[in-house]
Amino acid sequence: MDILDELKEGIVTASAEETEAVGARLAASVADNTAIALSGDLGAGKTTLARGVARGLGITADVTSPTYTIYTTYQGTRQLVHMDAYRLSNARELDSLTIEEFLTPPWLILVEWPEHIPGFFEDKTTLGVKIEILPDHSHRIRISG
């Protein structure tokens, strides 16, 4: 079964390694020049999934949450922009960051806390992904919306 079909149903992971593996598979299946809106509570595994996406793009650099820098770029088989919008209050704040001016196709933008920047995704091909922590401490990853 294709990873996108599996994510429609929801994939349950029991470890960081399993979550990263889902991210790597997702990276291989998502079209070029796509934004991934990654939602979930604090500690749900958003950055872990982002690390897996990076690995799926052939990126070996250390991938951490860009909470204070807002975004980090990586170059692999596609350019990856990993953004954390937690500290932003709206999409207009992104204008000063000039993210879209330096995107080199093919690219992938992965945004943690996308609910903080409504409007950012309006002109982009976007895939919504939600991570939930289940009562047994496993995580459910699924396509949202």
Backbone torsions as a table, in degrees:
resi	resn	phi	psi	omega
1	MET	NA	141.2	177.9
2	ASP	-66.2	144.1	-178.3
3	ILE	-58.0	-36.8	-179.8
4	LEU	-66.7	-37.4	175.3
5	ASP	-66.5	-41.4	178.2
6	GLU	-62.4	-39.7	-179.0
7	LEU	-70.2	-24.7	174.4
8	LYS	-64.5	-37.0	177.9
9	GLU	-79.9	-31.4	-176.5
10	GLY	105.8	131.4	177.4
11	ILE	-112.8	129.4	178.2
12	VAL	-100.4	129.7	178.1
13	THR	-119.3	147.4	-177.1
14	ALA	-111.7	0.5	-178.8
15	SER	-154.1	163.8	176.4
16	ALA	-60.8	-38.2	-179.8
17	GLU	-62.5	-41.0	178.2
18	GLU	-67.0	-38.5	178.5
19	THR	-66.1	-42.2	176.6
20	GLU	-61.5	-39.3	179.6
21	ALA	-62.8	-38.5	176.0
22	VAL	-63.3	-42.8	178.4
23	GLY	-60.7	-42.0	179.2
24	ALA	-63.4	-41.6	177.8
25	ARG	-65.9	-38.9	179.1
26	LEU	-62.2	-43.7	179.9
27	ALA	-57.5	-36.9	-178.7
28	ALA	-73.3	-18.7	-174.1
29	SER	-105.5	-16.7	-176.2
30	VAL	-82.3	136.9	179.8
31	ALA	-63.6	154.2	174.0
32	ASP	-57.3	152.9	173.9
33	ASN	58.0	49.7	-179.0
34	THR	-121.1	146.2	172.4
35	ALA	-103.0	136.3	174.1
36	ILE	-110.3	118.2	178.0
37	ALA	-93.2	108.9	-169.9
38	LEU	-107.6	107.4	-176.8
39	SER	-107.7	154.1	176.1
40	GLY	161.2	158.3	179.1
41	ASP	-64.9	164.6	174.9
42	LEU	-55.5	128.5	179.7
43	GLY	82.8	7.4	-177.4
44	ALA	-74.0	-21.9	179.9
45	GLY	117.4	18.1	-178.7
46	LYS	-60.9	-47.4	-179.7
47	THR	-69.0	-33.2	176.9
48	THR	-63.8	-43.9	176.6
49	LEU	-63.9	-40.6	177.9
50	ALA	-60.5	-39.3	177.3
51	ARG	-61.7	-40.0	177.3
52	GLY	-65.5	-40.4	176.1
53	VAL	-59.6	-45.2	178.7
54	ALA	-59.3	-44.9	179.4
55	ARG	-62.0	-37.9	178.2
56	GLY	-65.5	-21.1	176.9
57	LEU	-95.2	7.3	178.8
58	GLY	80.5	17.2	-179.5
59	ILE	-89.4	125.4	-178.1
60	THR	-105.9	-5.7	-180.0
61	ALA	-62.8	158.2	175.9
62	ASP	-67.5	124.2	-179.5
63	VAL	-108.2	115.3	178.6
64	THR	-126.0	169.3	-179.8
65	SER	-67.9	129.0	178.8
66	PRO	-88.6	41.3	-175.4
67	THR	-55.0	-44.2	-174.9
68	TYR	-90.6	-24.6	178.3
69	THR	-92.9	-7.0	-177.3
70	ILE	73.5	-47.6	177.5
71	TYR	-150.6	156.5	175.5
72	THR	-132.8	141.4	176.8
73	THR	-109.7	146.7	178.8
74	TYR	-135.8	150.6	176.1
75	GLN	-116.5	122.3	174.6
76	GLY	-134.9	-139.5	175.7
77	THR	-65.4	-22.0	170.7
78	ARG	-137.2	155.0	173.5
79	GLN	-71.8	131.8	177.6
80	LEU	-113.3	125.9	170.6
81	VAL	-108.8	116.1	-179.7
82	HIS	-104.8	113.4	-174.4
83	MET	-117.5	143.1	173.4
84	ASP	-119.7	110.0	-175.0
85	ALA	-92.5	11.3	-174.8
86	TYR	-55.7	-40.1	-176.3
87	ARG	-87.3	0.2	-179.8
88	LEU	-94.4	154.0	179.9
89	SER	-112.0	-14.4	176.4
90	ASN	-166.4	166.4	-176.4
91	ALA	-67.5	-24.2	179.7
92	ARG	-62.3	-29.6	178.6
93	GLU	-62.9	-22.6	-179.9
94	LEU	-74.1	-20.7	-178.6
95	ASP	-55.2	-39.7	-178.3
96	SER	-72.8	-15.4	-179.5
97	LEU	-85.4	-13.9	176.5
98	THR	50.6	36.3	-178.5
99	ILE	-57.9	-48.0	-173.7
100	GLU	-68.7	-20.2	-179.1
101	GLU	-72.0	-26.5	-177.6
102	PHE	-109.5	8.2	177.2
103	LEU	-65.7	129.2	178.5
104	THR	-113.7	112.6	179.8
105	PRO	-60.8	144.7	-1.7
106	PRO	-83.1	141.0	-179.2
107	TRP	-131.8	167.0	175.7
108	LEU	-144.0	128.0	175.6
109	ILE	-109.2	126.6	177.6
110	LEU	-115.9	118.0	-175.3
111	VAL	-115.3	116.9	171.4
112	GLU	-84.2	143.5	-178.8
113	TRP	61.9	49.7	-177.1
114	PRO	-64.4	-21.1	-179.8
115	GLU	-64.6	-15.1	178.4
116	HIS	-80.2	-14.1	-177.3
117	ILE	-130.5	58.6	177.9
118	PRO	-59.0	143.3	-178.6
119	GLY	99.2	-23.7	-179.4
120	PHE	-63.3	-32.0	-172.6
121	PHE	-93.1	-1.1	-173.0
122	GLU	-58.5	-37.4	-176.7
123	ASP	-106.9	21.2	-178.5
124	LYS	-123.6	149.6	169.3
125	THR	-70.5	121.8	-171.5
126	THR	-129.2	140.1	173.5
127	LEU	-118.6	121.2	176.9
128	GLY	-90.2	130.4	178.7
129	VAL	-129.6	132.4	179.8
130	LYS	-120.4	138.1	176.1
131	ILE	-116.7	129.1	178.5
132	GLU	-119.9	142.8	172.1
133	ILE	-90.3	123.6	-178.8
134	LEU	-88.3	162.6	-178.0
135	PRO	-54.5	-30.2	-180.0
136	ASP	-87.6	10.3	178.1
137	HIS	75.5	5.7	170.5
138	SER	-79.3	173.5	-177.0
139	HIS	-124.5	137.2	175.1
140	ARG	-105.6	125.9	178.3
141	ILE	-111.8	127.5	-178.9
142	ARG	-150.5	157.5	173.6
143	ILE	-72.4	132.9	-179.9
144	SER	-108.2	154.4	176.3
145	GLY	76.9	NA	NA
